Amino acid sequence: MFIVIGGGPAGFFGAIRARETAPGQPVVLLEKSHQALRKV
Ligand SMILES: Cc1cc2nc3c(=O)[nH]c(=O)nc-3n(C[C@H](O)[C@H](O)[C@H](O)COP(=O)(O)OP(=O)(O)OC[C@H]3O[C@@H](n4cnc5c(N)ncnc54)[C@H](O)[C@@H]3O)c2cc1C
């Protein structure tokens, strides 16, 4: 299992890349605020 902390661009790309690298593994992305990708 991959756990990515932070729902900004880096976190999203990291989560996508983790999924591509290991398709069978669950990926969890944790975001502390109520809105992911807030700055973009
Ligand atoms: C006001 C503003 C507007 C911008 N607008 C644009 C734009 O329109 N287009 C563009 O290309 N770039 C924009 N940028 C630049 C862009 O935001 C940054 O380059 C980009 O967001 C950096 O991505 P990041 O994933 O490294 O960090 P961040 O975007 O900062 O993402 C980090 C995330 O991690 C979360 N986080 C932090 N600590 C924790 C924790 N302990 N647990 C869980 N989650 C946590 C934060 O809430 C945040 O969502 C803007 C920047 C600012 C300041």
PDB file of the backbone (N, CA, C, O) and the ligand in Angstrom, with CONECT records:
HET    LIG  A 101      53
ATOM      1  N   MET A   1       0.842  -1.200   0.000  1.00  0.00           N
ATOM      2  CA  MET A   1       0.000   0.000   0.000  1.00  0.00           C
ATOM      3  C   MET A   1       0.872   1.243   0.000  1.00  0.00           C
ATOM      4  O   MET A   1       1.890   1.312   0.689  1.00  0.00           O
ATOM      5  N   PHE A   2       0.446   2.235  -0.797  1.00  0.00           N
ATOM      6  CA  PHE A   2       1.114   3.534  -0.804  1.00  0.00           C
ATOM      7  C   PHE A   2       0.234   4.534  -0.070  1.00  0.00           C
ATOM      8  O   PHE A   2      -0.980   4.577  -0.271  1.00  0.00           O
ATOM      9  N   ILE A   3       0.850   5.325   0.771  1.00  0.00           N
ATOM     10  CA  ILE A   3       0.131   6.420   1.431  1.00  0.00           C
ATOM     11  C   ILE A   3       0.824   7.721   1.050  1.00  0.00           C
ATOM     12  O   ILE A   3       1.993   7.926   1.379  1.00  0.00           O
ATOM     13  N   VAL A   4       0.113   8.589   0.365  1.00  0.00           N
ATOM     14  CA  VAL A   4       0.656   9.873  -0.068  1.00  0.00           C
ATOM     15  C   VAL A   4       0.044  10.952   0.817  1.00  0.00           C
ATOM     16  O   VAL A   4      -1.177  11.017   0.962  1.00  0.00           O
ATOM     17  N   ILE A   5       0.873  11.789   1.404  1.00  0.00           N
ATOM     18  CA  ILE A   5       0.380  12.843   2.285  1.00  0.00           C
ATOM     19  C   ILE A   5       0.442  14.175   1.552  1.00  0.00           C
ATOM     20  O   ILE A   5       1.519  14.630   1.169  1.00  0.00           O
ATOM     21  N   GLY A   6      -0.700  14.789   1.362  1.00  0.00           N
ATOM     22  CA  GLY A   6      -0.788  16.098   0.724  1.00  0.00           C
ATOM     23  C   GLY A   6      -1.443  16.029  -0.642  1.00  0.00           C
ATOM     24  O   GLY A   6      -0.905  15.422  -1.569  1.00  0.00           O
ATOM     25  N   GLY A   7      -2.604  16.652  -0.763  1.00  0.00           N
ATOM     26  CA  GLY A   7      -3.364  16.626  -2.013  1.00  0.00           C
ATOM     27  C   GLY A   7      -3.087  17.828  -2.889  1.00  0.00           C
ATOM     28  O   GLY A   7      -4.015  18.439  -3.419  1.00  0.00           O
ATOM     29  N   GLY A   8      -1.816  18.177  -3.048  1.00  0.00           N
ATOM     30  CA  GLY A   8      -1.406  19.187  -4.018  1.00  0.00           C
ATOM     31  C   GLY A   8      -0.953  18.499  -5.297  1.00  0.00           C
ATOM     32  O   GLY A   8      -1.082  17.281  -5.419  1.00  0.00           O
ATOM     33  N   PRO A   9      -0.427  19.257  -6.248  1.00  0.00           N
ATOM     34  CA  PRO A   9       0.034  18.652  -7.498  1.00  0.00           C
ATOM     35  C   PRO A   9       1.054  17.541  -7.284  1.00  0.00           C
ATOM     36  O   PRO A   9       0.970  16.490  -7.920  1.00  0.00           O
ATOM     37  N   ALA A  10       2.014  17.766  -6.393  1.00  0.00           N
ATOM     38  CA  ALA A  10       3.038  16.742  -6.160  1.00  0.00           C
ATOM     39  C   ALA A  10       2.412  15.465  -5.627  1.00  0.00           C
ATOM     40  O   ALA A  10       2.775  14.364  -6.039  1.00  0.00           O
ATOM     41  N   GLY A  11       1.470  15.622  -4.707  1.00  0.00           N
ATOM     42  CA  GLY A  11       0.802  14.451  -4.140  1.00  0.00           C
ATOM     43  C   GLY A  11      -0.002  13.693  -5.182  1.00  0.00           C
ATOM     44  O   GLY A  11       0.028  12.463  -5.224  1.00  0.00           O
ATOM     45  N   PHE A  12      -0.728  14.436  -6.031  1.00  0.00           N
ATOM     46  CA  PHE A  12      -1.532  13.776  -7.058  1.00  0.00           C
ATOM     47  C   PHE A  12      -0.650  13.033  -8.061  1.00  0.00           C
ATOM     48  O   PHE A  12      -0.933  11.890  -8.421  1.00  0.00           O
ATOM     49  N   PHE A  13       0.422  13.694  -8.508  1.00  0.00           N
ATOM     50  CA  PHE A  13       1.305  13.014  -9.451  1.00  0.00           C
ATOM     51  C   PHE A  13       1.966  11.801  -8.792  1.00  0.00           C
ATOM     52  O   PHE A  13       2.133  10.754  -9.417  1.00  0.00           O
ATOM     53  N   GLY A  14       2.338  11.960  -7.520  1.00  0.00           N
ATOM     54  CA  GLY A  14       2.935  10.835  -6.815  1.00  0.00           C
ATOM     55  C   GLY A  14       1.975   9.658  -6.707  1.00  0.00           C
ATOM     56  O   GLY A  14       2.362   8.503  -6.890  1.00  0.00           O
ATOM     57  N   ALA A  15       0.714   9.970  -6.406  1.00  0.00           N
ATOM     58  CA  ALA A  15      -0.290   8.907  -6.268  1.00  0.00           C
ATOM     59  C   ALA A  15      -0.537   8.217  -7.614  1.00  0.00           C
ATOM     60  O   ALA A  15      -0.651   6.994  -7.681  1.00  0.00           O
ATOM     61  N   ILE A  16      -0.619   9.015  -8.679  1.00  0.00           N
ATOM     62  CA  ILE A  16      -0.831   8.434 -10.010  1.00  0.00           C
ATOM     63  C   ILE A  16       0.359   7.560 -10.395  1.00  0.00           C
ATOM     64  O   ILE A  16       0.188   6.457 -10.914  1.00  0.00           O
ATOM     65  N   ARG A  17       1.540   8.053 -10.141  1.00  0.00           N
ATOM     66  CA  ARG A  17       2.761   7.306 -10.486  1.00  0.00           C
ATOM     67  C   ARG A  17       2.849   6.009  -9.682  1.00  0.00           C
ATOM     68  O   ARG A  17       3.243   4.969 -10.209  1.00  0.00           O
ATOM     69  N   ALA A  18       2.484   6.080  -8.413  1.00  0.00           N
ATOM     70  CA  ALA A  18       2.502   4.874  -7.583  1.00  0.00           C
ATOM     71  C   ALA A  18       1.553   3.830  -8.154  1.00  0.00           C
ATOM     72  O   ALA A  18       1.885   2.646  -8.218  1.00  0.00           O
ATOM     73  N   ARG A  19       0.381   4.273  -8.565  1.00  0.00           N
ATOM     74  CA  ARG A  19      -0.617   3.361  -9.133  1.00  0.00           C
ATOM     75  C   ARG A  19      -0.113   2.748 -10.441  1.00  0.00           C
ATOM     76  O   ARG A  19      -0.321   1.561 -10.695  1.00  0.00           O
ATOM     77  N   GLU A  20       0.550   3.559 -11.267  1.00  0.00           N
ATOM     78  CA  GLU A  20       1.092   3.053 -12.528  1.00  0.00           C
ATOM     79  C   GLU A  20       2.201   2.042 -12.283  1.00  0.00           C
ATOM     80  O   GLU A  20       2.315   1.037 -12.985  1.00  0.00           O
ATOM     81  N   THR A  21       3.013   2.325 -11.275  1.00  0.00           N
ATOM     82  CA  THR A  21       4.168   1.471 -10.985  1.00  0.00           C
ATOM     83  C   THR A  21       3.739   0.131 -10.403  1.00  0.00           C
ATOM     84  O   THR A  21       4.303  -0.913 -10.729  1.00  0.00           O
ATOM     85  N   ALA A  22       2.735   0.177  -9.540  1.00  0.00           N
ATOM     86  CA  ALA A  22       2.272  -1.047  -8.874  1.00  0.00           C
ATOM     87  C   ALA A  22       0.747  -1.081  -8.924  1.00  0.00           C
ATOM     88  O   ALA A  22       0.089  -0.750  -7.937  1.00  0.00           O
ATOM     89  N   PRO A  23       0.178  -1.478 -10.061  1.00  0.00           N
ATOM     90  CA  PRO A  23      -1.272  -1.413 -10.254  1.00  0.00           C
ATOM     91  C   PRO A  23      -2.081  -2.210  -9.224  1.00  0.00           C
ATOM     92  O   PRO A  23      -3.239  -1.886  -8.961  1.00  0.00           O
ATOM     93  N   GLY A  24      -1.485  -3.228  -8.656  1.00  0.00           N
ATOM     94  CA  GLY A  24      -2.223  -4.055  -7.713  1.00  0.00           C
ATOM     95  C   GLY A  24      -2.272  -3.491  -6.304  1.00  0.00           C
ATOM     96  O   GLY A  24      -2.999  -3.998  -5.449  1.00  0.00           O
ATOM     97  N   GLN A  25      -1.499  -2.444  -6.063  1.00  0.00           N
ATOM     98  CA  GLN A  25      -1.406  -1.904  -4.709  1.00  0.00           C
ATOM     99  C   GLN A  25      -2.388  -0.754  -4.502  1.00  0.00           C
ATOM    100  O   GLN A  25      -2.530   0.109  -5.368  1.00  0.00           O
ATOM    101  N   PRO A  26      -3.059  -0.744  -3.363  1.00  0.00           N
ATOM    102  CA  PRO A  26      -3.925   0.387  -3.064  1.00  0.00           C
ATOM    103  C   PRO A  26      -3.116   1.666  -2.830  1.00  0.00           C
ATOM    104  O   PRO A  26      -2.007   1.625  -2.297  1.00  0.00           O
ATOM    105  N   VAL A  27      -3.683   2.786  -3.233  1.00  0.00           N
ATOM    106  CA  VAL A  27      -3.045   4.086  -3.019  1.00  0.00           C
ATOM    107  C   VAL A  27      -4.024   4.972  -2.252  1.00  0.00           C
ATOM    108  O   VAL A  27      -5.170   5.157  -2.663  1.00  0.00           O
ATOM    109  N   VAL A  28      -3.557   5.510  -1.143  1.00  0.00           N
ATOM    110  CA  VAL A  28      -4.383   6.401  -0.337  1.00  0.00           C
ATOM    111  C   VAL A  28      -3.731   7.772  -0.323  1.00  0.00           C
ATOM    112  O   VAL A  28      -2.544   7.895  -0.022  1.00  0.00           O
ATOM    113  N   LEU A  29      -4.499   8.799  -0.645  1.00  0.00           N
ATOM    114  CA  LEU A  29      -3.986  10.164  -0.640  1.00  0.00           C
ATOM    115  C   LEU A  29      -4.679  10.926   0.490  1.00  0.00           C
ATOM    116  O   LEU A  29      -5.905  11.032   0.515  1.00  0.00           O
ATOM    117  N   LEU A  30      -3.890  11.452   1.418  1.00  0.00           N
ATOM    118  CA  LEU A  30      -4.450  12.154   2.574  1.00  0.00           C
ATOM    119  C   LEU A  30      -4.281  13.658   2.406  1.00  0.00           C
ATOM    120  O   LEU A  30      -3.174  14.136   2.163  1.00  0.00           O
ATOM    121  N   GLU A  31      -5.357  14.392   2.533  1.00  0.00           N
ATOM    122  CA  GLU A  31      -5.317  15.854   2.427  1.00  0.00           C
ATOM    123  C   GLU A  31      -5.902  16.454   3.695  1.00  0.00           C
ATOM    124  O   GLU A  31      -7.004  16.093   4.107  1.00  0.00           O
ATOM    125  N   LYS A  32      -5.164  17.370   4.315  1.00  0.00           N
ATOM    126  CA  LYS A  32      -5.621  17.888   5.613  1.00  0.00           C
ATOM    127  C   LYS A  32      -6.721  18.938   5.487  1.00  0.00           C
ATOM    128  O   LYS A  32      -7.529  19.107   6.400  1.00  0.00           O
ATOM    129  N   SER A  33      -6.752  19.635   4.365  1.00  0.00           N
ATOM    130  CA  SER A  33      -7.788  20.655   4.208  1.00  0.00           C
ATOM    131  C   SER A  33      -9.015  20.032   3.539  1.00  0.00           C
ATOM    132  O   SER A  33      -8.988  18.864   3.152  1.00  0.00           O
ATOM    133  N   HIS A  34     -10.079  20.804   3.404  1.00  0.00           N
ATOM    134  CA  HIS A  34     -11.310  20.254   2.820  1.00  0.00           C
ATOM    135  C   HIS A  34     -11.304  20.345   1.300  1.00  0.00           C
ATOM    136  O   HIS A  34     -12.262  19.918   0.655  1.00  0.00           O
ATOM    137  N   GLN A  35     -10.234  20.898   0.714  1.00  0.00           N
ATOM    138  CA  GLN A  35     -10.202  21.031  -0.743  1.00  0.00           C
ATOM    139  C   GLN A  35      -8.829  20.658  -1.277  1.00  0.00           C
ATOM    140  O   GLN A  35      -7.830  21.300  -0.955  1.00  0.00           O
ATOM    141  N   ALA A  36      -8.788  19.619  -2.093  1.00  0.00           N
ATOM    142  CA  ALA A  36      -7.531  19.226  -2.725  1.00  0.00           C
ATOM    143  C   ALA A  36      -7.215  20.174  -3.883  1.00  0.00           C
ATOM    144  O   ALA A  36      -8.115  20.819  -4.419  1.00  0.00           O
ATOM    145  N   LEU A  37      -5.960  20.259  -4.261  1.00  0.00           N
ATOM    146  CA  LEU A  37      -5.498  21.096  -5.390  1.00  0.00           C
ATOM    147  C   LEU A  37      -5.967  22.545  -5.244  1.00  0.00           C
ATOM    148  O   LEU A  37      -6.292  23.206  -6.231  1.00  0.00           O
ATOM    149  N   ARG A  38      -5.996  23.019  -4.019  1.00  0.00           N
ATOM    150  CA  ARG A  38      -6.554  24.342  -3.724  1.00  0.00           C
ATOM    151  C   ARG A  38      -5.816  25.464  -4.465  1.00  0.00           C
ATOM    152  O   ARG A  38      -6.440  26.403  -4.958  1.00  0.00           O
ATOM    153  N   LYS A  39      -4.480  25.358  -4.540  1.00  0.00           N
ATOM    154  CA  LYS A  39      -3.709  26.456  -5.142  1.00  0.00           C
ATOM    155  C   LYS A  39      -3.774  26.462  -6.655  1.00  0.00           C
ATOM    156  O   LYS A  39      -3.496  27.474  -7.298  1.00  0.00           O
ATOM    157  N   VAL A  40      -4.142  25.324  -7.216  1.00  0.00           N
ATOM    158  CA  VAL A  40      -4.135  25.276  -8.684  1.00  0.00           C
ATOM    159  C   VAL A  40      -5.515  25.642  -9.147  1.00  0.00           C
ATOM    160  O   VAL A  40      -5.773  25.675 -10.350  1.00  0.00           O
TER     161      VAL A  40
HETATM  162  C1  LIG A 101      -2.181  31.521  -4.144  1.00  0.00           C
HETATM  163  C2  LIG A 101      -1.474  30.596  -5.124  1.00  0.00           C
HETATM  164  C3  LIG A 101      -2.057  30.342  -6.357  1.00  0.00           C
HETATM  165  C4  LIG A 101      -1.417  29.513  -7.292  1.00  0.00           C
HETATM  166  N1  LIG A 101      -2.044  29.279  -8.476  1.00  0.00           N
HETATM  167  C5  LIG A 101      -1.479  28.459  -9.383  1.00  0.00           C
HETATM  168  C6  LIG A 101      -2.136  28.154 -10.612  1.00  0.00           C
HETATM  169  O1  LIG A 101      -3.230  28.647 -10.899  1.00  0.00           O
HETATM  170  N2  LIG A 101      -1.506  27.321 -11.506  1.00  0.00           N
HETATM  171  C7  LIG A 101      -0.291  26.761 -11.221  1.00  0.00           C
HETATM  172  O2  LIG A 101       0.229  25.997 -12.053  1.00  0.00           O
HETATM  173  N3  LIG A 101       0.343  27.018 -10.048  1.00  0.00           N
HETATM  174  C8  LIG A 101      -0.200  27.855  -9.138  1.00  0.00           C
HETATM  175  N4  LIG A 101       0.466  28.127  -7.944  1.00  0.00           N
HETATM  176  C9  LIG A 101       1.724  27.454  -7.679  1.00  0.00           C
HETATM  177  C10 LIG A 101       1.346  26.026  -7.248  1.00  0.00           C
HETATM  178  O3  LIG A 101       0.356  26.118  -6.237  1.00  0.00           O
HETATM  179  C11 LIG A 101       2.509  25.325  -6.638  1.00  0.00           C
HETATM  180  O4  LIG A 101       3.586  25.278  -7.529  1.00  0.00           O
HETATM  181  C12 LIG A 101       2.041  23.877  -6.310  1.00  0.00           C
HETATM  182  O5  LIG A 101       0.814  23.947  -5.619  1.00  0.00           O
HETATM  183  C13 LIG A 101       3.060  23.155  -5.463  1.00  0.00           C
HETATM  184  O6  LIG A 101       2.539  21.812  -5.328  1.00  0.00           O
HETATM  185  P1  LIG A 101       2.877  20.903  -4.106  1.00  0.00           P
HETATM  186  O7  LIG A 101       2.081  19.640  -4.304  1.00  0.00           O
HETATM  187  O8  LIG A 101       4.360  20.776  -3.958  1.00  0.00           O
HETATM  188  O9  LIG A 101       2.408  21.715  -2.808  1.00  0.00           O
HETATM  189  P2  LIG A 101       0.964  22.222  -2.372  1.00  0.00           P
HETATM  190  O10 LIG A 101       0.139  22.652  -3.551  1.00  0.00           O
HETATM  191  O11 LIG A 101       1.214  23.208  -1.275  1.00  0.00           O
HETATM  192  O12 LIG A 101       0.259  20.915  -1.781  1.00  0.00           O
HETATM  193  C14 LIG A 101       0.564  20.384  -0.520  1.00  0.00           C
HETATM  194  C15 LIG A 101      -0.747  19.823   0.051  1.00  0.00           C
HETATM  195  O13 LIG A 101      -0.443  19.075   1.218  1.00  0.00           O
HETATM  196  C16 LIG A 101      -1.416  19.356   2.194  1.00  0.00           C
HETATM  197  N5  LIG A 101      -0.815  19.046   3.474  1.00  0.00           N
HETATM  198  C17 LIG A 101       0.178  19.715   4.100  1.00  0.00           C
HETATM  199  N6  LIG A 101       0.479  19.112   5.257  1.00  0.00           N
HETATM  200  C18 LIG A 101      -0.355  18.042   5.356  1.00  0.00           C
HETATM  201  C19 LIG A 101      -0.532  17.026   6.340  1.00  0.00           C
HETATM  202  N7  LIG A 101       0.225  16.992   7.466  1.00  0.00           N
HETATM  203  N8  LIG A 101      -1.459  16.074   6.141  1.00  0.00           N
HETATM  204  C20 LIG A 101      -2.232  16.095   5.018  1.00  0.00           C
HETATM  205  N9  LIG A 101      -2.112  17.032   4.038  1.00  0.00           N
HETATM  206  C21 LIG A 101      -1.176  17.993   4.222  1.00  0.00           C
HETATM  207  C22 LIG A 101      -1.770  20.820   1.994  1.00  0.00           C
HETATM  208  O14 LIG A 101      -3.048  21.128   2.507  1.00  0.00           O
HETATM  209  C23 LIG A 101      -1.741  20.914   0.442  1.00  0.00           C
HETATM  210  O15 LIG A 101      -3.001  20.630  -0.125  1.00  0.00           O
HETATM  211  C24 LIG A 101      -0.147  28.939  -6.984  1.00  0.00           C
HETATM  212  C25 LIG A 101       0.421  29.193  -5.729  1.00  0.00           C
HETATM  213  C26 LIG A 101      -0.213  30.011  -4.798  1.00  0.00           C
HETATM  214  C27 LIG A 101       0.418  30.271  -3.457  1.00  0.00           C
CONECT  162  163
CONECT  163  162  164  213
CONECT  164  163  165
CONECT  165  164  166  211
CONECT  166  165  167
CONECT  167  166  168  174
CONECT  168  167  169  170
CONECT  169  168
CONECT  170  168  171
CONECT  171  170  172  173
CONECT  172  171
CONECT  173  171  174
CONECT  174  167  173  175
CONECT  175  174  176  211
CONECT  176  175  177
CONECT  177  176  178  179
CONECT  178  177
CONECT  179  177  180  181
CONECT  180  179
CONECT  181  179  182  183
CONECT  182  181
CONECT  183  181  184
CONECT  184  183  185
CONECT  185  184  186  187  188
CONECT  186  185
CONECT  187  185
CONECT  188  185  189
CONECT  189  188  190  191  192
CONECT  190  189
CONECT  191  189
CONECT  192  189  193
CONECT  193  192  194
CONECT  194  193  195  209
CONECT  195  194  196
CONECT  196  195  197  207
CONECT  197  196  198  206
CONECT  198  197  199
CONECT  199  198  200
CONECT  200  199  201  206
CONECT  201  200  202  203
CONECT  202  201
CONECT  203  201  204
CONECT  204  203  205
CONECT  205  204  206
CONECT  206  197  200  205
CONECT  207  196  208  209
CONECT  208  207
CONECT  209  194  207  210
CONECT  210  209
CONECT  211  165  175  212
CONECT  212  211  213
CONECT  213  163  212  214
CONECT  214  213
END
